[in-house]
Amino acid sequence: MFGLDARIALAIFGGLSVVTGAALFNVSLDTQNSALRTEINNITQAYMSMNLDTGLNDANFDDIIRIPSGPNAQYWKGPYLTRADNNNSLFGGQYAMLKGDTATNNTPPQACNLDENCFVWLSLTDLPEKVAAFLDKSIDSTQDPSSGLLRYFETDSTAKRGTIYYAFLPSK
């Protein structure tokens, strides 16, 4: 009888370890998603601080980590981020900034004419589709990849990876 009790106990512990493993995997994904959201917030805040200090609004990622050229460089108080480049360490890919129109549902955003719909966008390449959906829901409260302030453009349908675009600052 001892053998049967041991097998039952092993089955119970095995089942518990599967449930625990799945829960820890989900916690890990939630942690990565939250870390990415924090990193995006830090980058956009750094750009806005640089914009307030220098008056520059040319949508250049390097301006927040290196002294820009031009007459407004004397007002630069950076680096506004403690990073050496525009690489994303969590998922791979690279950050960039661009100006684009929020009035259309185009992804990537169309160029704008500095009107009320023109925004500075932060883009991140090579992001898993599930992560993009999480960000879209947390920023726009919806999961529509082609409208709102956060948009997603699939670049690799096999791997389900693409580029996100996040409109965070009006550009006038």
C-alpha positions, 0 to 999 in steps of 0.5 A: 500500500505504501507504493500507491500512497507515494504515487498519489502524493507524487501525482499531487505534487506534480500537478501543483508544480505544473499550476505553479509553473504556469502562474510564474510564467504569467507573472513573468510576462506581466512583469516584462509588460509593466517594465516596457510600459515604464521604459516607454513612460521614461523615454517620453518624459525624457523627451518632454523634459528636453523639449521644455529645456531646449525648445527643440521638437524635431523628433530625434531620439538621440537628442535625449541622450546626446547634446544636439547641434544648433543654437538651442544646444546651450540650453540642453541639460541632459542626458535625459536618459541613462542609456547609451543607445536606442536599443530595447533590452527587454524584447530587442528592437530599436526606439525611434521618434517621428512626427505624424498625423493622428487624424488618420488611421494609418500605421505607420503614421502619415507625415503631418503639416504641423497642424493640431493633429501633428504629434511626436511618435515614439516607435519600437520595432520587433515587438511581440504582438501580445505585448503590443496588445497589452500596451494598446489596452493599457494606453488606449483602453482598447485593442484597435491596432490602427487607431488611437494614441498607440498603434501596431503594424505587423512586420513579421506575420510568421513570428507575430512581431511588429512595430508600435507607434505611440503618439505622446506630444503635440508637435507645433 
